[in-house]
């Protein structure tokens, strides 16, 4: 591993260059965690009252991206917009469209076309309210490369009201993944519930969306990220930006994924939980 004290901290893992801009913390900021614990219960309640919900969303989005914990990706997308305002996107594991939604600010301002996928019904209802009126196809399904239906495990919003927001957003095909992700929280395991969800492949979703390309892909699927990202058709879909959560990916699989991205010409940055891969097309 090589570390250089420049404007960007650069290092390599198995020969693959990674960069972390100075100022991006490698641990979750306390103010972001505190904000999480406030926003999610408010979202759950106000999701039934559209005007109040949208007002609170605008209030939240008015906060600086550094406070919202989204600075790295936001800075990159801002540079993307300077080159070309018209972009297309796909969100896999879109959650409620508020927390950790890297795309909404730009998508709403420039009316980007896209697809957002979220399998949990309660989150999907909130997502639909947030993206109402935008040219975005919303799908209440999950992504799987083979199965047509899967059992999804997640934290029940009502049972887990006492848990922090990030925990209520945890969901996975693997129950053990949810248990491990929330292990530090008291009684979290007792709040886990499950539902059967319909599944489609990435190819099917893109084909049916009729998007001419998929410029930006954001993935947050709790440990299944490797399976999704590895099946992106980077060149065919003309994808220039991929964002995914890496902390639940085993090191050998992450190394394989970084090698795949490098072969397709991507540079890689990361913050405390996400990897940002980008290239010029």
DAHUFEN-V726918 format. One record per run of one state. SS is the DSSP state (H for helix, E for strand, C for the rest). FROM is the first residue (numbers start at 1). TO is the last residue. If there is no record, write none. Layout:
ss & from & to
SS & FROM & TO
SS & FROM & TO
//
This chain:
ss & from & to
C & 1 & 3
E & 4 & 5
C & 6 & 7
E & 8 & 13
C & 14 & 15
E & 16 & 21
C & 22 & 29
H & 30 & 46
C & 47 & 49
H & 50 & 61
C & 62 & 64
H & 65 & 68
C & 69 & 70
H & 71 & 83
C & 84 & 87
E & 88 & 92
C & 93 & 103
H & 104 & 110
C & 111 & 112
E & 113 & 117
C & 118 & 120
H & 121 & 130
C & 131 & 135
E & 136 & 139
C & 140 & 141
E & 142 & 143
C & 144 & 148
E & 149 & 155
C & 156 & 164
H & 165 & 168
C & 169 & 170
E & 171 & 172
C & 173 & 174
H & 175 & 181
C & 182 & 188
H & 189 & 191
E & 192 & 200
C & 201 & 201
H & 202 & 209
C & 210 & 215
E & 216 & 219
C & 220 & 224
H & 225 & 229
C & 230 & 240
E & 241 & 245
C & 246 & 250
H & 251 & 263
C & 264 & 266
E & 267 & 270
C & 271 & 273
E & 274 & 278
C & 279 & 281
//
